[in-house]
Each structure stands twice: as C-alpha cells, then as structure tokens.
Amino acid sequence: MSKVLGKATYSAYRQDNIVHVIAEGEKPYLQTKVTIEQLPFMIYPPIYALYFETSGITIPVIVPFVIERAITNFPSSAKSISIEDATGHHSIPIDTRASASTGAHALALSEAAAAGNVCVFRQLGTERLLIAACDAILPAIYTRVFGPASYAECQQYVATHALRPVFDVRKESFKAWIDFMPGGPPKLIVIGEVTTGPAIGVQLIKAVPQGINPNILILDIVLTPGTGRVSTPVPQPVRYEESPPANTYTDVTIRSGADSFTIPVGQTH
C-alpha cells in the first residue's frame, strides 16, 4: 500500500457553522483513494493534508476526482483553512454561504410545517439543535432527535433542550512557576481553572507561532466538544507543563479568543 501527498485545487465555504473543503484534481490510478485528513500537530486551528492512497494491482489511468470534507468545530473566527499537499502549503479562503434553511429549503420547511412533518436534528459531537423537514437530505453529521411534529412543537423542544453555552476564565486562579526541585530537570508548570458546562472539554495549548519575546510564553485556551448536556456550570482545571523549559520564561500570556492576560513566572527550589 502506498500513501503519499497528492495535489489538487481547493475551495472552502462555511455554512451553518460547518466548514466544507472541496478538492478537485486528477489521481494517477483508478483505485487510488483520495482523502483530506487532519495532521496530528498540536496547533490550533488544525492543518489538513490531501493524500493519495493506492493498494493492490494498479491500473495506470488518469482519473478526475472531486471530494468534499465537512469539518465541524472549526474556529468560527478563522477566515482560511490550511492544506498541505505535494506542491506545498495552501491557505484556502473560507467563503460564507447562506444557511441551508433559506431559499428552496425554506419552502420545503414551510410545506413540511403545514403537514406536521418537521423534525429536530442534532449535530453529532455537539448539542447544536436545528429544525428541518423530516425527509430533508442532510449530511451524515446530523441525527434526528425529535419528531415528526409541528413546527411549534419543534421550536418548544429546541427551547427546552438547547445548549446554554457557559464559559468563564477564572483569571485569578492561574499561576505559573518553574520547578527546580532535585530529582529531575527543571519543569515549567502552568495551572488554572475555567468554568464551563460539563459537555465541554478544555485544554491549555502552546500557541503557534509564539510572540516576538522568547521569554514570554503564549498559551491558548482551547475548547473541545465533550459528551452529555450542559446543565450547571462546573470549574474545570487546566494544566500545561514544559520540561525542560524551552526558554528562560519570565511571564506567561493566556489567550482566550480576543481576550488575554499575563501572569508572572515564579520558582520553587
């Protein structure tokens, strides 16, 4: 089996908070499988790559292809998405499309509502709820959770089951220090608390790229979807360690979206 970087031309658009990436090109063999996969780098937003995967007896014939990947939980503030392929790095602008509930879809929903054939769908991996006609053709990332029912009943279901986002960075809880205790190399430790609903995971990740001052470490607070529904907010601890520290850090800047704050780095001996 051979798996290598392929090449293509790309486009991307965002619709209903989902980023769709489209790759068009030619593959070298009839049985070559073309995929867009997330690269395993600790970086946010993530980077993706286009792969050609070929196995078995090959038939050397040039075959055009068009593939699309739908990406959930891609940062809503991102204006582009990064793709690596055999020709290098590509930054693909993300266009914005109207919600799928507009236009012809709105007419279909109106007709379904009149017939009492409306359902509520949940986006997998999230608690995001959307209303559509029960027989609407939707991506596989949606599953039906309620209906068929009237439009009013579906609205009531969404009102009583929708996720209430809860997110608060407890800035006063964040501390940073370098542990010089005997028995091992020096270790930078950063801890803090973030209040979220229990259906949301939290990570403290080293930002890429870092800033111009190598003595100020920049960390990003990254939210990840969890399981279950948000009922009451809970404090969640976050922790970052670096051993040995890459630089002589004097401060740590914590970023959360457009907000940021900086704390000093202490020492323990």
N, C-alpha and C positions, 0 to 999 in steps of 0.2 A: 504494500500500500504506500502511495506517495501523497504527502500533504505539503503543499507549497503555497506561498503567497501568489495570488492571481492578480489580474488587473482589470479595471472596468472604468466606466464613467459613472458618476454618482449624483444623486439629488436627494433632498430630505425635506420633509414637511412635518409640522406639528398640528394635530387635530384632536380635540378633546383630551389634551394633556398627554397624548401619546406621540412619540417621535417615530416616524416611518422613514427608513433609509432604503433607497432603491438603487440597485447596481445593475448596469447594463453593459454587456460586452460579448466576447466570444471565448468559449472554452476549447481546449485542444483535442479533447476526446469525447466521444459520445457518452461514455459512462462517467465522466467527471462530475462530481458533486460540488456545487458552489455554495459556500456558506459565509455569513457575516457573523463573526464571533467576538465577544469581549475579551480583550487582552488582560492577563492577570496582574496588572500593575496596581500598586497602592496609590491610585491617583483619582482625583475627582474634579470634573466629570471623567468618566471612563473613556478609554480609547478602544476602538474596534479594528478588526482586520478582516480582509477578504481572502478566503482560502479556496484553493482548488485541491480536491481530494479524489485520487484515482486509484482504483484497485482492480485486480483481475486482468484479463487479457484486454489490451487496449485496442480501440479502433480509431486510428488517426484521421479524424474528420472534424473540421471546424464547425462548431455548433453555436449559434447565437443563444444568449440567455438573458433573462430579466428576473431578478429575485428581489424580494422585499422583506425587510425585517422590521417588526413593530417593537419598540423599546419603551417599556413602562418605567416610571420613576426617574426619568432623565430630568436633570435640573431645569425648572421652568424658565430660569433666567438666561440659560445658555442660548446663544444666537447661532452656534455652529456645532458640528459634531466631527470628531477626528477619526479618519480611516487610514490605516496603513495597508499598502499593497506592494506588489513587485516594483512599482515605479516610484515608491516613496511615501511621504506623508501628505495627506489631503485634509484640508479643513473645509467641510461642506456646509454652506449656509443653510439654516433651517427656515423654510418658508412657513407661514401660518395660513391654515385653511379654516373656513367656517365650520362650525360644529356640524356633525353628521345629522343633527336634528333639524337642520334648515332645509329649505328647498323642497325637493321631492320627498325627502324623509319626513318633513313636517306634514305634508299632505297625507302620507301613509299613516303617520301617527294620528292625525285628525280622524281619518276613516276608521282606524282601529279603536280609537276612543269612543266613537259613535256606536261601535259594535260591542263595546265592553271587552275588547281583546287586547288589553295593554298589560305589559309586564315590567317588573323592576329587575335590572341586571346589575351584578356586582363585578367590578374589575378585579381579576384574580390578584392576590397578594396585597390587596388594599381593602379599605372599607368604602370606596367610592361607589355610589349608587347612581344609576341612570335609568330613565324611563324610555321605553321604545315599544313599538308594536311587537307582540309575542312572536310573530313569524318573521321578524326582521332578520336579515343576514348580517351577523356580527362577527368580528374576529374571535378566534378561539380563546382570547384572554378575558372574555366576558362569560359569566354564568348566570342563569336565571335564578332569582331568589324569591320572587313573589309574582303571583298572577297565574292565569289571566284574571283581570279585574277591570273596574272602571278607572278612568284617568284620576278621578278624585281619590279613589282608594289607594292608587299607587303613590300619589302625592303624600297621602297620610302616612303610608309605610316609610317613604323616604324621610319624612319629617321626624318620625319616631325612631328610626334606625340609623340615620346618617351619622357618620363620624364627626365628632366635635373636636377639631384639632386643638391640642393642648401642647404648648411648647414654651418653656421659660428657662433661660440660662441663669443659674444662681451664681452670679459673678463672685460674690463674697466667699463662695466655697472653694474657689480654685487656688491651688498652691503649687509651687514648683521648687524643687531642690535637687542638688547633686549629692548623691550618697557616696561618701569616701570611706565608709566603714571597711575595716580589714576583712580579707577573705574573698575578694573579687575585684574586678576592675570598677572604676567609678561608673555610677549609673544616674542618668537624669530621670527624674520621676515627676510627672505632672498629674494631678488629680483634681476632680471637681464633681459637681452634681448638676444634672439637667432634669427639669420636671417635664415629663411627657405623659401621654396616655400609655397604658401597658401594651398597646398594639404597635408601638413604635420603638425600634431599636436605636441606639446612639453609639457612635464611635468618635474617637479623637484621633485624627489622622494628620500626619506631617504634610504640609502644603507643598505642592509642586507647581511652579518654582517657588523657592524661598525669596525673601526680600534682599535688598542691597547690603544690609548689615548682617554679616555672618554670625554676630553674637546675639542676635535676636531671632529666636526660633518661632516660626509661624505654624500654628496648628489649626485645623478646620474641624468644626463640629459637624458631623455628617449623620443624617437621619436615614434609617433603613426600615422598610416595612416589616412588621412582625406578624403575629397571629392573634386572633381574638378581636374583641371590640373594645373601644375606649369607653370606660365608664367613669372612673375617677382618676385624676392625675396622680402620678407617683414619681418620687425622686429616683433617678437612675444615676449610679456612679459612672464616671468616665475616667480612664487612666491611659497615660502614654508613658512608655519607657524607651530610653535610648542608652545602650551600654556597649562601649564607652561613648560619651557624648561626642558628636562629630565636630563640635566647636566649643570654645570657652563661652558658653551661654551666660549672659547677664540678665536677660529678660525673655519672657515667652508671650507672644501675642496670640490670643484666642479669637478666631473668627467664626461668626455665625451669620451667614448671609451677608447683608450690608453692614452689620454691627460687628464691632471688635473691641477688645480691651486688652491691656498689657499688664502682666504681673512680674515682679522681680523673681530671680532665681536665688534661693538660699543654698546653704551647705550643711551637711551633717558629717561628723567625724567619729 
